[in-house]
Amino acid sequence: MTLDDLYRHLRKSHILAQGIVDTVRAPLMVLDGALRVVTANPSYYETFNTDSENTVERSLFEIDGGRWDIPDLRDLLVKTLPRAAAIEGFEVEEEVPDVGPRTLVVNARRIVGTGGSEIRILLSIQDLTGERRAREQKERLVEDLNHRLRNVLTLVQSLAMQTATRDRTAEEYRDALLGRLNALARSQGLLAEGDGGDSIDLQRLATDILRPHMGSRSEAVSIAGESVHLPHKKSVTLGLVLHELSTNAAKYGALAVPEGTVRLSWSVMRVAEGRRVTLEWREMTDAREDRAEYEEGFGMRFIRNAVKHDLDGTAEIGLEPDGLSCRLDVPID
């Protein structure tokens, strides 16, 4: 049953029309030429928490505590409708009792009886709150996605620029850049797998980044620390830092020899400025590492720059007699 069908029945038969009005799910009122309520359907009474006793035979602008006494709506019904015969899509922001703020769209249609003397106005009210909220949420999600995409593209560009080319073959540059991009993708993947928040659990991040370097020796890497969630931007950068440490360990340090081990731990400190996380990376091996590679290598320079400029923290990297040590201090609030 369309509204046009209802208009025709209203013209022909009051009894049939009343039955149809009652079955329409959207709030609906029928007004006379003086804008008094002739009838309203159950949906109207339920939506606006009222009844026929407080509605029928009263002026539209008086019912429900003057809910519909809106100057623009009054002008449309009194001045425009007699000339236009119909009003479509008049939007009202309304506070509905026991429901809350709603976005309503009012449509009005003037109906002249068969003899030309009886005038009725069919007033329908559509609740577009859910649709409006869904659209606004979609717009926010698209805006957030675009923002994240811009950030990721900026980060990819930064990674490409920070991946040194001097004294490297094209294949070495490619492998280094792809490794960093893979670490970036892992961090983004963890965020997507989360509960919709904007943070990543440090334990999950560290485990995911280091797992490819464990090989068949799960005991080669130990990870321990209290539960802490890192903001998205910081977790992405920290994931890249852990990737560099593990990559260097796999090439030159503890993970490059059968008996070498890596221990990663962290603790959280609460200070006046907020929380800070301190991470300790400790490699233990009998191998003789290349000191120049650790102190001057591309990975170590990347770590120092990323921690200083992107994390606003500090990085202390040293080569102990039994392996590399790295201490990171990073604000997370």
N, C-alpha and C positions, 0 to 999 in steps of 0.2 A: 504494500500500500504506500503510494507516494503522497506527498503533500498536495499535489495537484488533484489526486483522487479525493482526498479529504475535502478540499475546497468545493469540489462538485457535489459531494454528499451533503455538505453544510448548506448548500443552496437548495437541495431537494428535500431533505428529511432530517428534522431535528433529532428524532429518536435514534435513527441509524448513525447519524453523525456523532451523537454523544457516546455511543458504544465504541466507535472508532477512536474518538479522543481519549477515552479511558485506556485503550490498549497501546497507545503510542508510548514508547519508552522515554523519549525526551520530554522534559517539562513543557507543558502546553497550556495556554489559556485562550478562552474565547471572550472577546470584549464586545460591548455594544458601541453604538456610534458616539456615546458620551464617554467612552473609555472606562465604563464600569465592567467588572468581571461578571460574565454570564455563567461561566463554568471553568473549571480547571481539572486537569487529569491527576491521578494518584501520584505520578512521577513528580509533578510540581510540588505537591504537599510533602512528599518524602524528602525531596532535595532541599527545600527551604524550611523544613520543620514547622509547617503550619497546617491548617485544616480549612474545610469549606466554610465553616462558620465565620472565620476571620478573613475570608477572601471573597466569596460570592456576593454580588450586589453591592460591592464597594468599589470606589474609584481605584484604578490601577496605581495611582500616585499616593494613595493612603495606606494600602495594605502592607503588611510586613514592616511596620514602623517606617514607612516611606522609602523602602528599599529601591523602588523603581522611580522615585521622584528625582530623576536625573535631568538637568536642564536640556542637554542635547537630545536625550530620548524623548522628552516632552515635546520639543520643537519638531522632531521627526514625525511623531504620531499626530500632533495637532495641526501642523502646518504643511508638512511634506507629504504624508501618506494620502490625504484626500486628493492630491494632484497626481501622485506617482503610482498609487494603487498597491505598491509593495516596497518594503524596506528589506534589504539583504545585508547581513554581516555587520550589524552594529555591535561593537565589542565593548564589554563591560568587565572591569576588574572588581570582583565582589568578594566580601568576607562572608562566607556562608556559615551560619551557626552550627557548631559541633562538627564542622568539616574543615574549615580554614579558608585561605585565599583561593579563589577559583577564577579562571578566565572563561567568561560566558559570551556567547555570540547570540544576539537577539535578531530574529527575523519576523517581520510583520506583513500580513496580507489583508487587504480590504476586500470584503465579499458583500456584494449587493444581492438581496433576495430576488426571487423570481419576479415579483411585481415591481421591483425597483425601489421599494420604500424601506425595506428592512436591511439594515447595515450591520454586519458583523466584522470583527477584526480577529484574525487568527494570529496569536502571538506564540512563536516557538522559541525555545531557549536551548541552545546547544552548549554542552560543557566541553570545552577544548583544553581544559587544564592538563590532562595527561598527555595529549598530543603536543601542547606547547612545551611542557617540561621535557618530553622526549626529544623534541627538536632542539631545545636549548642545550640539553645534555649532549646530543650529537655534535652540536656546534662547538661545545667546550672540548669534546674529545678530539675533534678534527683540529682545533686550534692547538691543543696540547700535543697531538701527534706531529703537527707541522713544526712546533717549537722543538720537540725532541729530534726530529729529523734534521733540522738546521744545526742543532748542537752536535749530532753525530757526524754530519758532513764536515763541520768545522773541526771536530776532533780527528777525523780521518785525514783531512788536509794537514793538520798539525803533525800527526804521526808520520805522514809522508815526508814532511819537511825536516822532522827531527831524526829520521832514519838516514844516517850518514851514507854518502856515496863514495867519499874519498878512500882510496886504497881498498875498494871492494869491487868484485866482479858484479855483473848484472844479476847473476844467479844469487849471489850472496845478499845483494840488496833486496831482491824479490823475496827470498826466504825470510829475511828479517822483517820486512814490511808485512808479509802475509801472517807471520807469527803474531805480530802485534794486533793485526786486524782480527785474527781468530780469538785473541784474548778479549778484545772489545766485544766481539759477537757473543762470547760466553757471558760476559757481564750483562749485556742486553737481554740475553736469553733467560738468565736468572730473574731479571726484573719481570719479564713477561710471564714467567711461571709462578710469580708470587701471587699475593692476594689482592692485587690491584693497588697496593701502596706505592710509595715512591722511595723505597729503601731496600737494601739487600743485606741479608744476614752474612756477617763476616766469615763464619764457619763454613757456610755453603760456598761462598765465593772462593775462599782459599782452597777448599777441597776440590772444587771444579777446575781451578787453574792449575793445581799441582798434580792432579790425577794422571795426565798424559805422561808425566816424567817419572812416575813410580815404576812403570814397567811391571815385571813379575815380582818385584820386591816391595810388597806393601809396607814392610817395616823400614824401608829406606827413608820415609818421610813421616814425621809425627807432627800433628797439628793440635794445639790446645789453647784455649782461651775462653773467657766468659762470654756469654751471649750478648751480642751488640749488633744493632742494625745501622748500616752506614747510609747516608744520603746518596741518591743515585749518582750524582756527578762525582763524588769522592770515591764511591765504590768502583766506578769505571776506571778512574785513574789508578787507584790502588791495585785493581786487578792487573793493569798493565805493568805496574811495578813488580808485582809478584811473578808475572810472566817473565820479566827480564831477569829476575833473580834465579828462577828455576831454569831458564834457558842457559844462563851462564854456568849454573851448577852442572847441567847436563853436558855442556861442552868442555868445561875446563876444571870443574870442581868435584864436589862430593858425589854427585850423581853420575859422574863419568867413570867411576871406579867401582869394582864389585862390593867393597866393604864400606863405602862412604855413606853417611847419613846426613839428613837435614832435619833440624828441629825449628818449627815455627810456633811462636807463642805470643800472646798479647794480653794486655791488661788495660782497664779503663780507669781514668782518674777524673774526678769532678773538681773543677777549679771555679774561681769566680766568673771567668769568661764563658764557662760551659764545660762540656766533656772533651777529654782528649784521650786518644788511644795510642798506646806505645807498643809497637811490634818489634819482636826480636827474631832475627833470622840467623841461625847458627849452623854452619857446615862443619862436619868432622870427617877427616880423611887423612890417610898417610901419604897421599899424592903430593907432589911438589907443584903447587899452582904457579901460573905465570903472573907474577905481581903486576907487571905492566898491563896485562889484559884486564885485571880487576880495577886498577887505579885509573887507567887511561882509556879503557875500552869503550865502545859505543854504548853498550848496555848500562855501564855504571854512570856515564855522563847523562844518559836519558833518565835514570832513576833520580839523580841529584836535581836535575832541572824540573822533572815532573813533581817531585815532593815539594820543592821550594815554590814553584810558580803556580801549580795547579791545586796543590793540597794545602798550601800556606803552612807547611811543616818543615821539619829538619830531618836530614838523613846523615847518619854517621856510618861510614863503611870502612872496614879495616880487614887486614889479612893477618889472622893469628897463626901461631905455629902449626895448629892442626886444621886450619881451614878459615873460610871467610866468615866474618860477622857483620851484620848490618842491623842498625837500630833506627827505627822510624818513629817520629813523634808527630802526630797529626791531630788537629782539632776536628771534631765531628759535629759540633753544634754551630 
